[in-house]
Amino acid sequence: MTARNPTTERIKEQFPEAVIAVRQIAGEQTVVVEREQIVEILEFLRDEEDLDYNMLVDLTGVDFLGRTPRFEVVYHLLSMRHKRRVRLKVLAEETESVPSVVRVFPTTNFHEREVYDMFGIDFEHHPDLRRILMPDEWEGHPLRKDHPLGYEPVAFSHNSNEIYRDKSFAED
């Protein structure tokens, strides 16, 4: 039996107008909240002693091409003291930015830059929002579902016949 996790109830009490949906699947809680209030909600979860979500484990994006709103930004939080986890989601369209949470959890500096680079989701008030994985001249965002796949043949040196000294191993 799983111990009761009061997180969802506390979020609904403190931010009743911000909660869009609550889901619990396999003992994991997911709370979809208003984008504009994500900073305040994360501060609340971090600072309330009976919640104490002191670690933002991951922040990522999800592209639902064809759905409105198209993107979700997903925050995975952990309370090490209480041994609890919660997932928060905010929804965003292509033209909408999501508030940066770097001042609440500094580790999100890298995560937000990665989501920006891969999905093109803009994080408002991020201290250094620029590409982190793709070259600066790269066009587009490779994890968007409408990004062209393209194809380039890749030649590895171990596939080349020239590296074999004993020609009997070379392919005909």
Stockholm file with secondary structure:
# STOCKHOLM 1.0

chainA/1-172         MTARNPTTERIKEQFPEAVIAVRQIAGEQTVVVEREQIVEILEFLRDEEDLDYNMLVDLTGVDFLGRTPRFEVVYHLLSMRHKRRVRLKVLAEETESVPSVVRVFPTTNFHEREVYDMFGIDFEHHPDLRRILMPDEWEGHPLRKDHPLGYEPVAFSHNSNEIYRDKSFAED
#=GR chainA/1-172 SS CCCCCCHHHHHHHHCTTTEEEEEEETTEEEEEECGGGHHHHHHHHHHCTTTCCCEEEEEEEEECTTSSSCEEEEEEEEETTTTEEEEEEEEECTTCCEECCTTTCTTHHHHHHHHHHHHCCCEETCTTCCCSSSCTTCCSCTTSTTSCCCCCCCCCGGGCGGGCSSGGGSCC
#=GC SS_cons         CCCCCCHHHHHHHHCTTTEEEEEEETTEEEEEECGGGHHHHHHHHHHCTTTCCCEEEEEEEEECTTSSSCEEEEEEEEETTTTEEEEEEEEECTTCCEECCTTTCTTHHHHHHHHHHHHCCCEETCTTCCCSSSCTTCCSCTTSTTSCCCCCCCCCGGGCGGGCSSGGGSCC
//
